[in-house]
């Protein structure tokens, strides 16, 4: 793997963590929204990540038929809604209460979401550090010939 691949790998990681941060902030923003129907209630959303793989450019062994695959970063497969149960609360005086007096709250755990947000933020910063380190390494290589 060349040093130039580091930029695309770290960039894909930053993009993935950005999507994760957006989903987490959306979950936190909608944590206390209510609805009178289970179908209309907000559900927590989570991004699904996968390894992006490329065929290796390097020569394999003479005894291998399969080309080697190398990591090419992270790809976002999609965003899924949580299937955990919603919180039904009996509150007949609430303006959004249904005929039985229940209101439904999202299945968002704010503490879990805050921990996820901190993790995504630190992962994003780690990818920024990787980019800065690779950039300084390439600059050092350019100055070797002077």
PLY file of the C-alpha trace (Angstrom):
ply
format ascii 1.0
element vertex 146
property float x
property float y
property float z
element edge 145
property int vertex1
property int vertex2
end_header
0.00 0.00 0.00
1.37 3.38 -0.93
1.33 6.40 1.29
-1.11 8.06 -1.11
-3.76 5.45 -0.21
-3.67 6.67 3.37
-5.42 9.87 2.30
-8.38 8.07 0.76
-8.66 5.62 3.65
-8.59 8.34 6.31
-10.96 10.45 4.21
-13.48 7.63 4.01
-13.19 7.20 7.78
-13.86 10.91 8.30
-16.88 10.75 6.00
-18.26 7.71 7.84
-17.80 9.34 11.24
-19.49 12.47 9.96
-22.55 10.41 9.01
-22.43 8.75 12.42
-22.33 12.17 14.12
-25.30 13.38 12.06
-27.36 10.29 12.94
-26.49 10.62 16.63
-27.37 14.32 16.74
-30.69 13.55 15.01
-31.40 10.89 17.62
-30.64 13.29 20.48
-32.73 16.07 18.91
-35.75 13.75 18.64
-35.33 11.99 22.00
-38.29 13.72 23.63
-40.66 14.02 20.69
-44.03 12.38 21.28
-46.65 10.85 19.09
-50.08 9.33 19.52
-49.30 6.46 17.15
-46.62 3.78 17.17
-46.19 4.13 13.39
-45.50 7.87 13.55
-43.07 7.81 16.47
-39.42 8.59 15.76
-37.09 5.59 16.02
-33.37 5.79 16.72
-31.23 5.61 13.58
-27.83 3.96 13.29
-25.43 3.89 10.32
-24.10 0.53 9.14
-20.44 0.45 8.10
-18.47 -2.10 6.09
-14.87 -2.53 5.01
-14.16 -1.31 1.52
-11.74 -3.71 -0.15
-9.54 -3.42 -3.26
-7.54 -6.06 -5.05
-3.91 -5.83 -4.07
-1.46 -4.48 -6.60
1.34 -6.55 -5.09
2.42 -9.86 -6.51
1.12 -12.84 -4.58
2.78 -16.16 -3.97
3.25 -18.60 -6.84
1.03 -21.04 -4.97
-1.94 -18.69 -4.53
-4.79 -18.65 -7.02
-6.74 -15.87 -5.33
-5.56 -12.25 -5.48
-5.01 -10.64 -2.12
-7.47 -7.98 -1.01
-6.38 -4.89 0.90
-8.40 -2.41 2.88
-9.52 0.67 1.01
-11.35 2.41 3.82
-14.88 2.43 5.13
-18.13 2.50 3.24
-21.55 3.32 4.62
-23.98 0.59 3.70
-27.01 2.53 4.92
-28.82 3.86 7.95
-31.18 1.54 9.81
-33.89 2.26 12.35
-33.74 0.62 15.76
-36.30 -2.15 16.33
-36.32 -1.75 20.13
-39.69 -1.18 21.75
-40.98 2.36 21.99
-41.80 3.90 25.35
-45.55 4.06 25.90
-46.58 6.37 28.76
-50.06 6.80 30.13
-50.83 10.52 30.12
-54.49 11.18 29.24
-54.08 14.95 29.71
-51.34 15.23 27.08
-52.56 16.90 23.88
-50.99 14.12 21.76
-52.58 11.26 23.75
-54.50 8.67 21.77
-58.02 7.41 22.61
-56.64 5.15 25.35
-54.63 7.99 26.94
-51.15 6.84 25.82
-48.38 8.85 24.21
-45.37 7.19 22.62
-41.78 8.34 23.08
-38.84 7.33 20.87
-36.53 4.44 21.74
-33.57 6.81 22.16
-31.25 6.47 25.16
-29.65 9.91 25.46
-26.73 8.68 27.59
-25.90 6.00 25.02
-26.17 8.56 22.23
-23.83 10.98 24.00
-21.25 8.20 24.44
-21.64 7.35 20.75
-21.19 11.00 19.83
-17.96 11.25 21.85
-16.68 8.05 20.22
-17.50 9.32 16.72
-15.88 12.67 17.44
-12.68 11.01 18.66
-12.62 8.65 15.68
-12.97 11.64 13.36
-10.10 13.40 15.14
-7.94 10.28 14.89
-8.47 10.24 11.12
-7.50 13.92 10.98
-4.31 13.07 12.89
-3.57 10.27 10.40
-3.97 12.70 7.51
-1.69 15.26 9.14
0.96 12.63 9.88
0.86 11.30 6.30
1.11 14.86 4.97
4.15 15.64 7.11
5.78 12.35 6.05
5.30 13.21 2.38
6.74 16.68 2.96
9.80 15.13 4.62
10.27 12.81 1.65
10.19 15.80 -0.71
12.92 17.56 1.28
15.25 14.53 1.27
16.62 15.38 -2.15
17.70 18.89 -1.16
0 1
1 2
2 3
3 4
4 5
5 6
6 7
7 8
8 9
9 10
10 11
11 12
12 13
13 14
14 15
15 16
16 17
17 18
18 19
19 20
20 21
21 22
22 23
23 24
24 25
25 26
26 27
27 28
28 29
29 30
30 31
31 32
32 33
33 34
34 35
35 36
36 37
37 38
38 39
39 40
40 41
41 42
42 43
43 44
44 45
45 46
46 47
47 48
48 49
49 50
50 51
51 52
52 53
53 54
54 55
55 56
56 57
57 58
58 59
59 60
60 61
61 62
62 63
63 64
64 65
65 66
66 67
67 68
68 69
69 70
70 71
71 72
72 73
73 74
74 75
75 76
76 77
77 78
78 79
79 80
80 81
81 82
82 83
83 84
84 85
85 86
86 87
87 88
88 89
89 90
90 91
91 92
92 93
93 94
94 95
95 96
96 97
97 98
98 99
99 100
100 101
101 102
102 103
103 104
104 105
105 106
106 107
107 108
108 109
109 110
110 111
111 112
112 113
113 114
114 115
115 116
116 117
117 118
118 119
119 120
120 121
121 122
122 123
123 124
124 125
125 126
126 127
127 128
128 129
129 130
130 131
131 132
132 133
133 134
134 135
135 136
136 137
137 138
138 139
139 140
140 141
141 142
142 143
143 144
144 145
